[in-house]
Amino acid sequence: MNTYKNQSFLKLTFRFGFIFLIVITSIKIIFSIFTNGGINGMLNEFFSPTTWQLFVKMQLLMAALYGVFMAGYYKFIKK
């Protein structure tokens, strides 16, 4: 039996979204370190005074969409 069916939709959304947020943010930062010439290049790309808000918004939006999609899939579609 699917253990996800017994959990609330909101709890599943948060769970999937949080895991996605941690994994994808880590991967994005690591790849940026290698492609932009080190930590300073990554800081300039993602965490400068003009770009950090966009970076945070994009990561949160992607995590929320993924969380909703996966929670819906496991709660209502998967048998």
Secondary structure, DSSP 4 states (H G I P E B T S, - for coil): --GGGGS-HHHHHHHHHHHHHHHHHHHHHHHHHHHTTSHHHHHHHHSSTTTHHHHHHHHHHHHHHHHHHHHHIIIII--
